[in-house]
Amino acid sequence: MASTDARGRLGVTIREVTLSIRWTDRKRLAVGVVGVAYALAALAVAQVPGSKTFAARSGATAALVVVAGLSLIVSGLIVTSVGPIRRLGELLILAGFTWFGPVWEGWDFGPPLVRSIGMLLSGFTFALLAHLTLAYPTGAATAQADRWLVRAVYGEAVIVAIGLALVRDPFFDPNCWINCIDNVFVLWSLPDLSRVIVVADRWFTVAAAAAVVVSVSWRLAKGSGAARRALLLIVPPMVLVFGAIWARAVALTATPVEDPAEPVFFALFVVAVVGVILLALAVVWAAVRSRIQHRSLGRIVTDLREMPAPGSVEAALASAVGDPELRIAYWLPASDRFVDASGTPVAEPTAGADRSVTTLVRDDRHVAVVSHLATLPDLEREIGTAVRLGLENERLQAEVLAHLEELRASRARIVETGDEERRRLERDLHDGAQQRLLALSYDLRLAHASAEAEGDERAASLLSDAIERSKAALDELRELAHGIYPTILAEAGLGPAIQTLADAAPIAVELRGAVEERYPSAIEVAAYLVVAEGIDDAARRGATFATVDARREGTRMLVTVEDDGSGTRVPMVALADRVGAVGGTLVLESQRTRAELPCA
């Protein structure tokens, strides 16, 4: 089976023996010259009087056969210049040379060896075309079933060629039409066995052609939009070629001798030839598309800034290769996980029915894993150094963003823990010390009433002082409890809580905006503290008036406190931490405190 390595060499491997050919422009030119000479020689043979082939029926038919063979060879030479799908070009070239096998086999009074070799070559054309179809458009059959099918068609072609070479004597074949004299390889004349081989080969070819059509249809049905578009071009020639194979097998059951003069057989031959030409053109288009993608990848770096916005490389790469579903996951070895361009953890990309995964490495380090269409050939080799540098920069940026997200999440957890602890203290004070002070105050009132009843004025005076002190302590405790976590904020929401702050403020406060809906607790607490700290700071700087504006704009809540105070503002580190913990921003100006908080 033919194969190529990463440097574009044609390799034919049989067990331990490997023949490698490195394609160069000089060798392509040589193969092209040989191919043209080979096709012209076949054209000349087809015009020899007495030749028994479809090409010999007329000059136009012979020209059509030559055009089909040359289209395979020339298209193959074009495609071999495109690294990622070079293997398709090699299959085209081989199919082009085997295509003329029937012409050599039908050369009347030609050299027996040439006619015998032509008979053997003819059997490999279908195997090469089937392999080409299954490997389109990437150059390799990716599904396990497709690889087994490729092995089967090549194996069957080899077995049939060897079997016919050894046991078929054309002279004793009653259905002979193209070559009824020569087989220089025959060792035993076994007409019955050779007939069985021919019939079995015919129906195996029909079954294999059906399997190829099913495989392509399955890929079309399960593939994404881009995968379908890549495959659609090969569908018409596949239908023509393999449909002609099926129809020929059916026709041969009624008419065992395939006579080129019969309209049915001639029409099927013309359909197959047109299909072969279209197949060669489809592969050339795949090469053009691959070249366009390669150039698009090369232009990515010019479209990106030195520090691109998160996701820019992914978007540019997806646009360059025509895969809108392309995704890049960056590997962070320090935290042993994958993240996207924004630093958000993602699952490790995996291959699917029509998706492939390419691991990108730079300086022996894993940079990213790209999930892309299986029809994209050798993405790792296509991505140039500049694009790899852009990927590395974005990976570093994603790592920083991931650390920032971890820091923000950690800060949010600390703030949340602090709020929970404040709520716990407020409950403890309310349910514990406050209740005990209330009970003590009640006992003091009872004692005071008893002392007055007994006429003990000294005791009554002392108990009266104790009652006042306990009341003051209870008020301070209530104020402390409410300051730890304002109950009105939890019960009534942000709007009433801000109104309470304005009413209790030491300076005049005007409220603007209306906050009526409820928000997550962390957002409400942050907004409440921005207003509280803003009013307190304004009072410390000698302000006589403050304006509070709290309103929602889209997915953000804007909270602004403006005042007429003067003097130097003190940094509000704790408030900045609080706002930052919920993903907001705090801006302090000379007479304004402004916060933007996410609310959706």
C-alpha positions as CSV (number, residue, x, y, z in Angstrom):
1,M,0.0,0.0,0.0
2,A,1.2,3.5,-0.8
3,S,2.0,5.8,2.1
4,T,3.8,9.1,2.7
5,D,5.9,10.4,5.5
6,A,5.9,13.9,7.0
7,R,8.4,15.1,4.3
8,G,6.2,14.1,1.4
9,R,8.0,11.0,0.2
10,L,6.1,8.3,-1.6
11,G,6.5,5.0,0.3
12,V,5.5,1.5,-0.8
13,T,6.0,-0.9,2.1
14,I,6.0,-4.6,1.8
15,R,6.9,-6.0,5.3
16,E,10.4,-4.7,5.9
17,V,11.2,-3.3,2.4
18,T,10.4,0.4,1.9
19,L,10.8,2.3,-1.4
20,S,10.8,6.1,-0.9
21,I,10.7,8.8,-3.5
22,R,11.1,12.4,-2.6
23,W,9.0,14.6,-4.8
24,T,10.8,17.5,-6.4
25,D,9.9,19.7,-9.3
26,R,12.4,17.9,-11.6
27,K,10.8,14.5,-10.7
28,R,7.3,15.9,-11.2
29,L,8.4,17.1,-14.7
30,A,9.9,13.7,-15.5
31,V,6.8,11.9,-14.4
32,G,4.7,14.3,-16.4
33,V,6.7,13.8,-19.5
34,V,6.5,10.0,-19.1
35,G,2.8,10.2,-18.4
36,V,2.1,12.3,-21.5
37,A,4.2,10.0,-23.7
38,Y,2.5,7.0,-22.1
39,A,-1.0,8.4,-22.8
40,L,-0.1,9.3,-26.4
41,A,1.3,5.8,-27.0
42,A,-2.0,4.4,-25.6
43,L,-3.9,6.7,-28.0
44,A,-1.8,5.3,-30.9
45,V,-2.4,1.7,-29.8
46,A,-6.1,2.4,-29.6
47,Q,-6.1,3.5,-33.3
48,V,-4.4,0.3,-34.5
49,P,-6.9,-1.6,-36.7
50,G,-8.3,-4.6,-34.9
51,S,-7.8,-3.4,-31.4
52,K,-10.7,-4.5,-29.2
53,T,-11.3,-1.7,-26.6
54,F,-13.8,1.0,-26.0
55,A,-11.1,3.5,-26.9
56,A,-10.8,1.8,-30.4
57,R,-14.5,2.4,-31.2
58,S,-13.9,6.0,-32.5
59,G,-11.4,8.8,-32.5
60,A,-13.6,10.8,-30.1
61,T,-13.8,7.8,-27.7
62,A,-10.1,7.3,-27.8
63,A,-9.5,11.0,-27.1
64,L,-12.0,10.8,-24.1
65,V,-10.0,7.9,-22.7
66,V,-6.7,9.7,-23.0
67,V,-8.2,12.9,-21.5
68,A,-9.4,10.8,-18.5
69,G,-6.0,9.1,-18.0
70,L,-4.1,12.4,-18.4
71,S,-6.5,14.2,-16.0
72,L,-5.6,11.6,-13.4
73,I,-1.8,11.9,-14.0
74,V,-1.7,15.7,-14.4
75,S,-4.0,16.3,-11.4
76,G,-1.9,13.9,-9.4
77,L,1.2,15.9,-10.2
78,I,-0.5,19.1,-9.2
79,V,-1.7,17.6,-5.9
80,T,1.7,16.2,-5.0
81,S,2.9,19.8,-4.6
82,V,0.5,20.3,-1.7
83,G,2.1,18.7,1.3
84,P,-0.9,17.8,3.5
85,I,-2.8,15.9,0.8
86,R,0.2,14.7,-1.3
87,R,-1.0,11.1,-0.9
88,L,-4.1,11.8,-2.9
89,G,-1.8,13.0,-5.8
90,E,0.2,9.8,-5.6
91,L,-3.0,7.7,-5.8
92,L,-4.1,9.8,-8.8
93,I,-0.8,9.2,-10.6
94,L,-1.0,5.4,-10.0
95,A,-4.6,5.3,-11.1
96,G,-3.7,7.2,-14.3
97,F,-1.1,4.6,-15.3
98,T,-3.3,1.7,-14.5
99,W,-6.2,3.4,-16.4
100,F,-4.6,2.6,-19.7
101,G,-4.3,-1.1,-18.9
102,P,-7.3,-2.2,-21.0
103,V,-5.9,-0.3,-24.0
104,W,-2.6,-2.3,-23.8
105,E,-4.6,-5.5,-23.2
106,G,-6.7,-5.0,-26.3
107,W,-3.7,-4.2,-28.6
108,D,-4.3,-6.6,-31.4
109,F,-1.2,-8.4,-32.5
110,G,0.8,-6.4,-29.9
111,P,3.6,-7.9,-27.8
112,P,2.2,-10.7,-25.7
113,L,4.0,-9.5,-22.6
114,V,2.6,-6.0,-22.9
115,R,-0.9,-7.4,-23.4
116,S,-0.5,-9.7,-20.3
117,I,0.8,-6.8,-18.2
118,G,-2.2,-4.7,-19.3
119,M,-4.5,-7.4,-18.1
120,L,-3.0,-7.3,-14.7
121,L,-2.9,-3.5,-14.4
122,S,-6.6,-3.2,-15.2
123,G,-7.6,-4.8,-12.0
124,F,-6.0,-2.2,-9.8
125,T,-7.8,0.9,-11.1
126,F,-10.9,0.3,-9.0
127,A,-8.8,-0.3,-5.9
128,L,-6.9,3.0,-6.3
129,L,-10.1,5.0,-7.0
130,A,-11.9,3.4,-4.0
131,H,-8.9,4.3,-1.8
132,L,-8.8,7.8,-3.3
133,T,-12.5,8.3,-2.5
134,L,-12.2,7.0,1.1
135,A,-9.1,9.2,1.7
136,Y,-10.7,12.4,0.3
137,P,-10.1,15.2,1.2
138,T,-7.4,14.7,3.8
139,G,-5.3,12.1,2.1
140,A,-5.9,9.4,4.7
141,A,-8.8,7.1,5.5
142,T,-9.5,8.1,9.1
143,A,-12.2,5.6,10.2
144,Q,-11.2,2.1,11.1
145,A,-13.8,0.5,8.8
146,D,-12.5,2.6,5.9
147,R,-8.9,1.5,6.5
148,W,-10.1,-2.2,6.6
149,L,-12.0,-1.6,3.3
150,V,-8.9,-0.1,1.7
151,R,-6.9,-3.2,2.7
152,A,-9.6,-5.5,1.4
153,V,-9.8,-3.9,-2.1
154,Y,-6.0,-4.0,-2.5
155,G,-5.7,-7.5,-1.2
156,E,-8.5,-8.7,-3.5
157,A,-6.9,-7.0,-6.5
158,V,-3.6,-8.7,-5.8
159,I,-5.2,-12.1,-5.3
160,V,-7.3,-11.7,-8.5
161,A,-4.3,-10.5,-10.5
162,I,-2.1,-13.5,-9.4
163,G,-4.9,-16.0,-9.9
164,L,-5.7,-14.9,-13.4
165,A,-2.1,-14.6,-14.3
166,L,-1.5,-18.2,-13.3
167,V,-4.7,-20.1,-14.4
168,R,-6.4,-18.0,-17.1
169,D,-5.8,-19.0,-20.7
170,P,-7.8,-16.5,-22.8
171,F,-8.1,-18.9,-25.7
172,F,-10.4,-21.2,-23.6
173,D,-12.5,-18.3,-22.1
174,P,-15.9,-18.3,-23.8
175,N,-16.6,-14.7,-22.7
176,C,-13.3,-13.3,-23.9
177,W,-13.6,-10.1,-25.9
178,I,-10.6,-7.9,-25.3
179,N,-7.7,-10.3,-25.4
180,C,-8.4,-13.9,-26.5
181,I,-4.8,-15.0,-27.2
182,D,-2.1,-13.9,-24.9
183,N,-1.2,-14.5,-21.2
184,V,2.5,-15.2,-20.9
185,F,2.2,-15.8,-17.2
186,V,-0.2,-18.8,-17.3
187,L,1.1,-22.0,-15.6
188,W,-2.1,-24.1,-15.6
189,S,-5.1,-23.6,-17.9
190,L,-8.1,-23.9,-15.6
191,P,-11.0,-22.2,-17.4
192,D,-13.6,-23.0,-14.7
193,L,-11.4,-21.6,-11.9
194,S,-10.6,-18.5,-13.9
195,R,-14.3,-18.0,-14.6
196,V,-15.1,-18.2,-10.9
197,I,-12.3,-15.7,-10.2
198,V,-13.7,-13.2,-12.8
199,V,-17.3,-13.5,-11.5
200,A,-16.2,-13.3,-7.8
201,D,-14.1,-10.2,-8.7
202,R,-17.0,-8.6,-10.4
203,W,-19.4,-8.9,-7.5
204,F,-16.7,-8.1,-4.9
205,T,-16.2,-4.9,-6.8
206,V,-19.9,-4.2,-6.7
207,A,-20.0,-4.8,-2.9
208,A,-16.9,-2.7,-2.3
209,A,-18.3,0.1,-4.4
210,A,-21.5,0.0,-2.3
211,A,-19.4,0.1,0.9
212,V,-17.5,3.2,-0.3
213,V,-20.8,4.9,-1.1
214,V,-22.2,4.0,2.3
215,S,-19.0,5.3,4.0
216,V,-19.2,8.7,2.2
217,S,-22.9,9.0,2.8
218,W,-22.4,8.3,6.5
219,R,-19.7,11.0,6.7
220,L,-22.1,13.4,5.0
221,A,-24.9,12.6,7.4
222,K,-22.9,12.8,10.6
223,G,-20.5,15.6,9.6
224,S,-20.8,19.2,10.4
225,G,-21.6,21.9,7.8
226,A,-18.0,22.5,6.8
227,A,-17.3,18.7,6.6
228,R,-20.3,18.2,4.3
229,R,-19.2,21.1,2.1
230,A,-15.7,19.5,1.7
231,L,-17.2,16.1,0.8
232,L,-20.0,17.2,-1.5
233,L,-17.7,17.8,-4.5
234,I,-16.7,14.1,-4.6
235,V,-20.3,12.8,-4.5
236,P,-21.2,13.3,-8.3
237,P,-18.1,11.6,-9.6
238,M,-18.5,8.8,-7.0
239,V,-22.1,8.2,-8.1
240,L,-21.1,8.2,-11.8
241,V,-18.1,5.8,-11.4
242,F,-19.6,3.4,-8.9
243,G,-23.1,3.6,-10.5
244,A,-21.5,2.5,-13.8
245,I,-19.8,-0.4,-12.0
246,W,-23.1,-1.6,-10.5
247,A,-24.9,-1.2,-13.8
248,R,-22.1,-3.1,-15.7
249,A,-22.3,-6.0,-13.3
250,V,-26.1,-6.2,-13.9
251,A,-25.7,-6.0,-17.7
252,L,-23.1,-8.7,-17.7
253,T,-25.6,-11.1,-16.1
254,A,-27.8,-10.8,-19.1
255,T,-25.0,-10.4,-21.7
256,P,-21.8,-12.2,-20.6
257,V,-19.7,-10.8,-23.4
258,E,-18.9,-7.1,-22.9
259,D,-19.0,-5.8,-26.4
260,P,-18.0,-2.1,-26.9
261,A,-20.5,-2.0,-29.8
262,E,-23.4,-2.6,-27.5
263,P,-25.1,0.7,-26.6
264,V,-25.6,-0.2,-23.0
265,F,-22.0,-1.1,-22.3
266,F,-20.7,1.9,-24.3
267,A,-23.0,4.3,-22.4
268,L,-21.8,2.9,-19.1
269,F,-18.2,3.3,-20.2
270,V,-18.7,6.9,-21.1
271,V,-20.4,7.6,-17.8
272,A,-17.5,6.0,-15.9
273,V,-15.0,8.1,-17.9
274,V,-16.8,11.3,-17.2
275,G,-16.9,10.3,-13.5
276,V,-13.1,9.7,-13.5
277,I,-12.5,13.1,-15.0
278,L,-14.7,14.8,-12.4
279,L,-13.0,12.8,-9.6
280,A,-9.6,14.1,-10.7
281,L,-11.0,17.7,-10.7
282,A,-12.5,17.3,-7.3
283,V,-9.1,16.3,-5.9
284,V,-7.5,19.3,-7.5
285,W,-10.0,21.5,-5.8
286,A,-9.1,19.9,-2.5
287,A,-5.5,20.8,-3.2
288,V,-6.5,24.4,-4.1
289,R,-8.6,24.6,-0.9
290,S,-5.7,23.3,1.2
291,R,-3.4,25.8,-0.4
292,I,-5.8,28.6,0.4
293,Q,-6.0,27.4,4.0
294,H,-2.2,27.3,4.2
295,R,-2.0,30.9,3.0
296,S,-4.8,32.0,5.3
297,L,-2.9,30.4,8.3
298,G,0.2,32.4,7.2
299,R,-1.8,35.6,7.3
300,I,-3.1,35.1,10.8
301,V,-0.2,36.7,12.5
302,T,-0.7,39.9,10.6
303,D,-4.3,40.1,11.9
304,L,-3.3,39.8,15.5
305,R,-1.8,42.4,17.8
306,E,1.3,41.7,19.9
307,M,-1.1,41.0,22.9
308,P,-4.3,39.9,21.2
309,A,-7.7,40.0,22.9
310,P,-8.7,36.6,24.5
311,G,-10.0,34.3,21.8
312,S,-8.5,36.3,18.8
313,V,-6.2,33.4,17.8
314,E,-9.0,30.9,18.0
315,A,-11.3,33.2,15.9
316,A,-8.6,33.9,13.3
317,L,-7.6,30.2,13.0
318,A,-11.3,29.1,12.7
319,S,-11.8,31.7,10.0
320,A,-8.6,30.7,8.1
321,V,-9.5,27.0,7.9
322,G,-13.2,27.5,7.5
323,D,-14.3,25.7,10.6
324,P,-16.5,27.9,12.8
325,E,-16.6,25.1,15.5
326,L,-12.8,25.0,15.9
327,R,-11.8,25.3,19.6
328,I,-8.5,25.8,21.3
329,A,-7.8,24.5,24.8
330,Y,-4.6,25.7,26.4
331,W,-2.7,23.4,28.8
332,L,-1.6,24.8,32.1
333,P,1.0,22.4,33.6
334,A,1.2,24.2,36.9
335,S,-2.5,23.6,37.6
336,D,-2.8,20.4,35.5
337,R,-5.8,21.5,33.5
338,F,-7.1,22.9,30.3
339,V,-8.5,26.4,30.0
340,D,-9.9,28.5,27.1
341,A,-8.5,31.9,26.0
342,S,-10.3,33.7,28.8
343,G,-8.8,31.4,31.5
344,T,-12.0,29.4,32.1
345,P,-11.4,25.7,32.8
346,V,-12.6,23.5,30.0
347,A,-12.6,19.7,29.4
348,E,-9.8,18.1,27.4
349,P,-10.8,18.1,23.7
350,T,-11.5,14.7,22.3
351,A,-11.9,13.4,18.7
352,G,-15.3,12.5,17.4
353,A,-17.0,11.2,14.3
354,D,-16.0,14.2,12.1
355,R,-13.7,16.0,14.6
356,S,-10.0,15.5,15.0
357,V,-7.7,16.7,17.8
358,T,-4.2,18.2,17.1
359,T,-1.7,18.8,19.9
360,L,0.5,21.8,19.3
361,V,4.0,21.8,20.7
362,R,6.6,24.6,20.9
363,D,10.1,24.1,22.2
364,D,9.1,20.5,23.4
365,R,6.3,22.0,25.5
366,H,2.6,21.4,25.0
367,V,1.0,24.7,24.2
368,A,-2.5,23.9,23.2
369,V,-4.9,21.2,21.9
370,V,-7.0,22.2,18.9
371,S,-10.3,20.5,18.1
372,H,-11.1,20.8,14.4
373,L,-12.7,19.2,11.4
374,A,-11.3,15.8,10.5
375,T,-11.1,17.1,6.9
376,L,-8.3,19.5,7.8
377,P,-5.1,17.9,6.8
378,D,-2.0,18.0,9.1
379,L,-2.9,21.1,11.0
380,E,0.2,21.0,13.2
381,R,2.5,21.2,10.2
382,E,0.4,23.9,8.5
383,I,0.7,26.3,11.5
384,G,3.8,28.4,11.1
385,T,6.2,29.7,13.7
386,A,4.5,33.0,13.9
387,V,1.1,31.5,14.6
388,R,2.7,29.3,17.2
389,L,4.2,32.3,18.9
390,G,0.7,33.9,18.9
391,L,-0.7,30.7,20.5
392,E,2.0,30.8,23.1
393,N,1.3,34.4,23.9
394,E,-2.4,33.7,24.2
395,R,-1.6,30.7,26.4
396,L,0.4,32.9,28.7
397,Q,-2.4,35.4,28.7
398,A,-5.0,32.6,29.5
399,E,-2.8,31.4,32.3
400,V,-2.7,35.0,33.8
401,L,-6.5,35.3,33.4
402,A,-6.9,31.9,35.1
403,H,-4.8,33.0,38.0
404,L,-6.8,36.3,38.2
405,E,-10.0,34.3,38.2
406,E,-8.7,32.1,41.0
407,L,-7.7,35.3,42.9
408,R,-11.1,36.8,42.4
409,A,-12.9,33.6,43.4
410,S,-10.7,33.4,46.5
411,R,-11.4,37.0,47.4
412,A,-15.1,36.4,46.8
413,R,-15.0,33.4,49.2
414,I,-13.2,35.4,51.8
415,V,-15.8,38.2,51.5
416,E,-18.6,35.6,51.6
417,T,-17.1,34.0,54.6
418,G,-16.8,37.4,56.4
419,D,-20.5,38.1,55.6
420,E,-21.6,34.8,56.9
421,E,-19.6,35.4,60.1
422,R,-21.1,38.8,60.5
423,R,-24.6,37.3,60.1
424,R,-23.7,34.7,62.7
425,L,-22.5,37.4,65.1
426,E,-25.6,39.5,64.5
427,R,-27.8,36.4,65.3
428,D,-25.7,35.6,68.3
429,L,-25.9,39.1,69.6
430,H,-29.7,39.3,69.0
431,D,-30.4,35.9,70.4
432,G,-27.8,35.9,73.2
433,A,-26.5,39.1,74.7
434,Q,-29.4,41.2,73.6
435,Q,-32.0,38.8,75.0
436,R,-30.1,38.6,78.3
437,L,-29.9,42.4,78.5
438,L,-33.6,42.6,77.9
439,A,-34.2,40.0,80.6
440,L,-31.9,42.0,83.0
441,S,-33.7,45.2,82.1
442,Y,-37.0,43.6,82.9
443,D,-35.7,42.3,86.3
444,L,-34.4,45.8,87.1
445,R,-37.8,47.3,86.4
446,L,-39.4,44.7,88.7
447,A,-36.9,45.5,91.4
448,H,-37.4,49.2,90.9
449,A,-41.1,48.9,91.2
450,S,-40.7,46.8,94.4
451,A,-38.3,49.3,96.0
452,E,-40.7,52.1,95.3
453,A,-43.6,50.1,96.8
454,E,-41.6,49.5,100.0
455,G,-40.5,53.2,100.2
456,D,-36.8,52.4,99.8
457,E,-35.8,55.6,97.9
458,R,-32.1,54.9,97.9
459,A,-32.6,51.4,96.3
460,A,-35.1,52.9,93.9
461,S,-32.6,55.6,92.8
462,L,-29.9,53.1,92.2
463,L,-32.2,50.7,90.3
464,S,-33.4,53.7,88.2
465,D,-29.7,54.4,87.2
466,A,-29.2,50.7,86.4
467,I,-32.3,50.7,84.2
468,E,-31.0,53.7,82.2
469,R,-27.6,52.1,81.8
470,S,-29.0,48.8,80.7
471,K,-31.2,50.7,78.2
472,A,-28.2,52.5,76.8
473,A,-26.2,49.3,76.6
474,L,-29.1,47.6,74.8
475,D,-29.4,50.5,72.3
476,E,-25.6,50.3,71.7
477,L,-25.8,46.5,71.3
478,R,-28.7,46.9,68.8
479,E,-26.8,49.5,66.9
480,L,-23.7,47.3,66.8
481,A,-25.7,44.3,65.7
482,H,-27.4,46.3,62.9
483,G,-24.0,47.7,61.8
484,I,-22.5,44.2,61.5
485,Y,-25.1,43.2,59.0
486,P,-28.0,45.5,58.3
487,T,-31.2,43.6,58.8
488,I,-33.2,45.9,56.6
489,L,-30.9,45.0,53.6
490,A,-31.6,41.3,54.0
491,E,-35.3,41.8,54.6
492,A,-36.4,44.7,52.4
493,G,-33.7,45.0,49.8
494,L,-31.2,47.6,48.6
495,G,-33.7,50.5,48.0
496,P,-35.1,50.7,51.5
497,A,-31.6,50.1,53.0
498,I,-30.2,53.1,51.0
499,Q,-33.2,55.2,52.2
500,T,-32.4,54.3,55.8
501,L,-28.8,55.3,55.3
502,A,-29.9,58.7,53.9
503,D,-32.3,59.3,56.8
504,A,-29.6,58.5,59.4
505,A,-26.7,60.3,57.6
506,P,-25.0,63.2,59.4
507,I,-25.4,65.4,56.2
508,A,-28.2,66.1,53.8
509,V,-28.5,63.3,51.2
510,E,-30.6,63.3,48.0
511,L,-31.5,60.0,46.4
512,R,-31.7,59.6,42.7
513,G,-32.6,56.5,40.7
514,A,-34.9,53.8,41.9
515,V,-33.7,50.3,43.0
516,E,-36.8,48.2,43.4
517,E,-35.9,44.7,42.3
518,R,-33.8,42.3,44.4
519,Y,-30.3,41.3,43.5
520,P,-27.9,38.6,44.8
521,S,-26.9,39.2,48.4
522,A,-23.3,39.8,47.6
523,I,-24.2,42.6,45.1
524,E,-26.6,44.2,47.4
525,V,-24.1,44.3,50.3
526,A,-21.4,45.7,48.0
527,A,-23.7,48.5,46.7
528,Y,-24.9,49.2,50.3
529,L,-21.4,49.6,51.5
530,V,-20.4,51.8,48.6
531,V,-23.2,54.2,49.6
532,A,-22.4,54.0,53.4
533,E,-18.7,54.5,52.9
534,G,-19.3,57.3,50.4
535,I,-21.5,59.2,52.8
536,D,-19.2,58.7,55.7
537,D,-16.2,59.9,53.7
538,A,-18.1,62.9,52.5
539,A,-18.9,63.8,56.1
540,R,-15.3,63.4,57.1
541,R,-14.2,65.8,54.4
542,G,-16.6,68.5,55.6
543,A,-19.3,68.0,53.0
544,T,-22.8,69.5,53.7
545,F,-24.6,67.7,50.9
546,A,-24.4,64.4,49.0
547,T,-26.2,62.9,46.1
548,V,-26.7,59.1,45.8
549,D,-27.6,57.6,42.5
550,A,-28.2,53.8,42.2
551,R,-29.6,52.4,39.0
552,R,-29.3,49.4,36.7
553,E,-28.0,49.8,33.1
554,G,-28.2,46.5,31.2
555,T,-26.3,43.9,33.1
556,R,-24.5,46.4,35.3
557,M,-25.6,48.3,38.4
558,L,-24.1,51.8,38.7
559,V,-23.8,53.3,42.2
560,T,-22.5,56.9,42.5
561,V,-22.1,59.1,45.6
562,E,-21.2,62.8,44.8
563,D,-20.6,65.4,47.5
564,D,-19.4,69.0,47.9
565,G,-16.7,68.2,50.4
566,S,-13.0,69.0,50.1
567,G,-9.7,67.6,51.5
568,T,-7.8,64.4,50.8
569,R,-9.7,61.2,50.4
570,V,-8.4,58.1,52.2
571,P,-8.0,54.9,50.2
572,M,-10.9,52.5,50.6
573,V,-9.0,49.3,50.4
574,A,-11.6,47.1,52.1
575,L,-14.4,48.6,49.9
576,A,-12.3,48.0,46.8
577,D,-11.8,44.4,47.8
578,R,-15.5,44.0,48.4
579,V,-16.4,45.4,45.0
580,G,-13.7,43.5,43.2
581,A,-14.8,40.3,44.9
582,V,-18.1,40.4,43.0
583,G,-16.4,41.3,39.7
584,G,-17.1,45.0,39.9
585,T,-14.9,48.1,39.7
586,L,-14.5,51.0,42.1
587,V,-13.4,54.5,41.0
588,L,-12.6,57.2,43.6
589,E,-12.4,60.8,42.5
590,S,-12.0,64.0,44.4
591,Q,-15.8,64.4,45.1
592,R,-17.2,61.2,43.7
593,T,-17.3,57.5,44.6
594,R,-18.4,55.4,41.7
595,A,-18.9,51.6,41.5
596,E,-20.0,49.3,38.7
597,L,-21.4,46.0,39.8
598,P,-22.5,43.0,37.7
599,C,-26.2,42.2,38.3
600,A,-26.9,39.5,35.8
